[in-house]
Every structure is written in structure tokens, then in C-alpha cells.
Amino acid sequence: MDYLIPDKAYDVLKWVGLILCPALAALVGAVGPAWGLPHVDSIVLTINAVGAFIGALIGASHIKAAANG
């Protein structure tokens, strides 16, 4: 398949979007208040938004590849 982004970048973005971002958001949401981290809600929201954006890039790349394949 001919993806919109290179294979290696696709694999990395997929891992970051599907594993790292949600796990990091959960970690920050759980331990941030205990450590007195300011603006925890905003940080978690930002991490989740980045993960959703990466997911959209992955989806667009997959749709392009499917249309060409």
C-alpha cells in the first residue's frame, strides 16, 4: 500500500497515538494532582488532543493507501 506518510513514520505515529498518548494522559491525570502539578486538566486535555490528531493523520494515510491499493 502507498501510505501518505512513510512506513517507519506511520509505525511510530501509530504507537505514539494509540499507546503513548493515552497512557501518558492517564499517568498525568492520576499522579499530577498528588505531586501538585498545576493545570493537570489542561495538560491531560492537550495530550489527548495530540493523540486524536495523530489518529486522524493515521486514518487519512490509511484511507489514501486503501484508495490507491
N, C-alpha and C positions, 0 to 999 in steps of 0.2 A: 504494500500500500504506500501511496505517496502522501505523507503527512505534511501539514502546513509548517510544522517545526521539525528539526532533525530528530532522529530516533533517540539519541542519548538525552537530548534536552527533554523530549517527551517523557522518557522514563523517569528522569529526575523530577520534573514538574508533577508527574502523576504521584510519585512518592511524597513529595512535599505537600501537594494539595489534599491527598487522601489520608495520609498518615501523620505527617509532622504538624501541619497547622491545627487539626482538631486536637491532637494530643497536647500541643503547646498551649492552646486556648484553655483546655481543661486543667492543665497544671497551673497556669497563671490564675485562673478563676478559683482554684482550690487553695493554693498557698499564698497568693498575693495578699489577701486581707490579713492572714496570720503574720506576715512579715511587714505589714504596714505599707505595702506598695500603694502609691497614690493612683487614682483613676483606673482601678482594676477593670471596671465595666467597659471603659473606653478601649483599654488595651485588648481585652478579650474580643470585643466587637471588631476591632481593627484586624486582629489575627484571623478571625472567621471571615471577614470580608476579603482578605487576601486569598484565603483558601477557596472561597467561592469564585473569585476572579480567575484563579489558576484552573479551577474546574471548568469554567467557561472556555478558557483557552484550549484545554484538552478536548472538550466536547466539539469545539469548532474545528480543531485539527482532525478529529476522528470523522466528523461529517464530511470534510473535504476529501479525506482519504477514501471513504466509502463511495462518494460520488464519482471519484476517478477510478476506483477499483472495479 
